[in-house]
Amino acid sequence: MTWDFQTDPDFQQKLDWAATFVREDVEPLQYVLDSAYDVANPLFQRLVRPLQAEVRRQKLWACHLEPELGGEGYGQVKLALLNEILGRARFAPVVFGAQAPDSGNAEILARFGTPEQKERFLKPLLANEIVSAFSMTEPQGGSDPTQFRTMAVADGDDWVINGEKWFISSGPFAAFHIVMAVTDPEAKPVNRLSMLLVPADTPGIETLRVSSIAGHRTPSHSYFRYTDVRVPRASMLGAPGQGFAVAQTRLGGGRVHHAMRTLGEAQKAFDMVCERVISRQAQGGRLADKQMVQEKIADSWIEIEQFRLLLMRTAWRIDHYNDYLKVRRDIAAIKVQMPKLLHDVVARALHLHGAYGISDELPFLGMIANSYVMGLADGPTELHKVTVARQTLRDYTPSPDLFPDYSLPSRQAAADEKFRDLLEGLALEAAHG
């Protein structure tokens, strides 16, 4: 889809419907349901299933997937516009069939899974009958894959997995794990790791504890220990040593979706504070008429618009090139800006609500906690800044001279040489009057 600062009218109608639907029917779910991953909960089934059916009728279910997998095959531009709306309600991604980590895991299974794996795991995953876990990070090294110690060793027709995985999203509810493990410790770091599909009921998987995140009602991040966990050789997703390549199937687009949902959350906080400042009276007038308040409103609006434009350009470039490697810097840049935008916009909104802003009657503290989550999920901010810098600097060449050619004396000398004949001619003319 070509995007030129206006949206196709037919798709805009779908976005308008989604915005109303999320606001009126989806947002209330977070006040009566605990976890978006507890799909076996009878109340979840009673409340969420009818909403999912309506999304399917509107042809907005799992839009990131190709039609043969039950989605709409939308490009990143359309997905970006839709995901900004989904970011306004915690249950919106699951209602629209686009929740992480299932969306990325489904893409991995669709590309690398066997027919049997697709029938057993992918099909119910796409229907949201089950949920999954992406078992990657480890307690001793976080998301640094060079520090991973979980091993998968070939033994006859099986792989045997031993190790620990830490802070695994949706772990308590997952029907299967996609585990990143070292299969060749002697290889280069980029070729040491492989992906393995592991059913959650496989003997040897132990949950050491489950952690929660501020602002969330239910603990949902697991600390797993794998002890002699045995899975068939066919459980490997992709070729041996290709764990990084398989991971990129889910991480590139997923970071864009995270960013758009985060933008939606920031926009929601901004909408709240705008209503607040035009409603609240203080010091003889509305808060909205105070210049320091106006400065905060202006800063938030500008930052939101800047970030939205960077996001939409990134989405367009992904659609245009169809190659995440060519858009690696752009994706890293939005990953860097995402937590800062959310933190700063929400912090201003909280401040302008006064003491009410820090109470448990408003969502701002949970939103600020989520800004830190976004600065850590899918790799820390610092890592992505390094990517932006390296990708940028490789387009430049070093100066061979002691003083760079952009120094003013160098520029002056170059200009004198360029215009020498003209300048000398003018000088002669002036000399001869």
Secondary structure, 3 states (H helix, E strand, C coil): CCCCCCCCHHHHHHHHHHHHHHHHHHHHHHHCCCCCCCCCCHHHHHHHHHHHHHHHHCCCCCCCCCHHHCCCCCCHHHHHHHHHHHCCCCCHHHHCCCCCCHHHHHHHHHHHCCHHHHHHHHHHHHCCCCEEEEECCECCCECCHHHCCCEEEEECCEEEEEEEEEEEECHHHEEEEEEEEECCCCCCHHHCEEEEEEECCCCCEEEEEEECCCCCCCCCEEEEEEEEEEEEHHHEECCCCCHHHHHHHHHHHHHHHHHHHHHHHHHHHHHHHHHHHHHCEECCEEHHHCHHHHHHHHHHHHHHHHHHHHHHHHHHHHHHHCCHHHHHHHHHHHHHHHHHHHHHHHHHHHHHCHHHHHCCCCCHHHHHHHHHHHCCCCCCHHHHHHHHHHHHHCCCCCCCCCCCCCCHHHHHHHHHHHCHHHHHHHHHHHHCC
